[in-house]
């Protein structure tokens, strides 16, 4: 983790680049790495900027519509939950909550068309829904 933080800009650019590329470049691993960076005490709140969070949210919302594995969808939903925990991003971006809510509603409505959600996906969707209801 220390090396990652010492060369923060280089790694952040590479991680965001891979995230933008989507599911064909192991999006599940990119999202998992983002989750770790957002929850680790030494990097939490300082590794990503609000603009980075916007970019990550755009990728998450786009990839929720794509064919992805259950693991990838779970990681995407987990990252969305973590970003909604970020007070600075939330205070500046409440206008994006409707977009997130609509996307979650759409994937739930079309669940049978793709495949049924796993337990972990359902847990993350439930957490996200509860958080969105509480915020609104």
ABEGO torsion letter per residue (X at the ends): XAAAAAAAAAAAAAAAAAAAAEAAAGAAAAAAAAAAAAABAAABGAABBAAAAAAAAAAAAAAAABBBBAAAAAAAAAAAAAAAABAAAAAAAAAAAAAAAAAAAAAAAAAAAABBBBAAAAAAAAAAAAAAAAAX
